[in-house]
Amino acid sequence: MVKASLRAGKQMKRVSYSQYKTWVECPYRWKLKYIDGLDSFDHSIYTIFGTSIHRVIQDWLEQDLYSDSVFDASSINLSQKFKSILIEEAAPHMKQINENGEQTFLFSREELEEFYEQGLKIISYVQQNQEKLFPTKNVKLFAIEHELKADVNDHVYFIGYIDIITHNEVTGEYSLYDLKTSTRGWNKYMKLDKTKTDQLLLYKIFFAKEMGIPDYKVNIGYLIMKRQLYETSYPNPRVTEFAPSNGPPSLKRAWSGFNNFTDLVFSDEGSYISEQEATPSKNSCRFCSFGKDGTCEFVYGS
């Protein structure tokens, strides 16, 4: 299905899951971003918060929960560490220059404090539910931010990073975790959105090939961490687990979709195919910067 090593001496094009997701949402947006190089990543309080939560939890897993520490990992106070990391991540992006050359702020101090308090609740929940979320019996930490790098075909290679991997030394199974921060979690429509869930399916395929093991030895799951909770009469956990269907039919479908992408954006010689059709829709265009700044003429409803 996929070769696990890169071909030496060849100039190959690199693809990532974010590239694939962009193309699925709108091939023309993919062309503007990855061929024309017109887009840049915009930081926000949400991306800064997500990165900070990732770092704290990953460090805690590596340095405390799965270490030889004699301390109870659930009792370690991570508030100061989270505060330091959040400020470190936020500092370079607090001040912005707008189109008029005026200095503005990306977010207010009150917003940062609100996100900090919400982050503490997520971290506390993870610590208090550590055995449910991250089992330790017979389990070792295998990797943090594990790099996947594998050939797709003669001209294209895939690269991606897995947030957390653990290994059960008794069953031989590996578990791949992807951490997702969210305002209030994923609803049923989000969980059915293949542009979200196929990420871990592809990671499972690539990782199994890399390790030389059958894919049924690789478990996958999203940990969805909610900043805010709905007021309900039933328990509403701060962190929920979600494992998309990842049996052979689902893996085959995900792999087929990814190969369709590479076939339609790369020629047989490995060069980009610049003729990409716009597929405007209400959801796709809603958050597209190219529509907002006038770069794209195919905005939905225009």
Secondary structure, 3 states (H helix, E strand, C coil): CCECCCCCCCCCEEECHHHHHHHHHCHHHHHHHHHCCCCCCCCCHHHHHHHHHHHHHHHHHHHHHCCCCCCCHHHCCCHHHHHHHHHHHHHHHCEEECCCCCEEECCCHHHHHHHHHHHHHHHHHHHHCHHHHCCCCCEEEEEEEEEEEEECCCCEEEEEEEEEEEEECCCCCEEEEEEEEECCCCCHHHHHCHHHHHHHHHHHHHHHHHHCCCHHHEEEEEEEEECCCCCCCCCCCCEEEECCCCCHHHHHHHHHHHHHHHHHHECCCCCECCCCCCCCCHHHHHCCHHHHCCCCCCCCCC
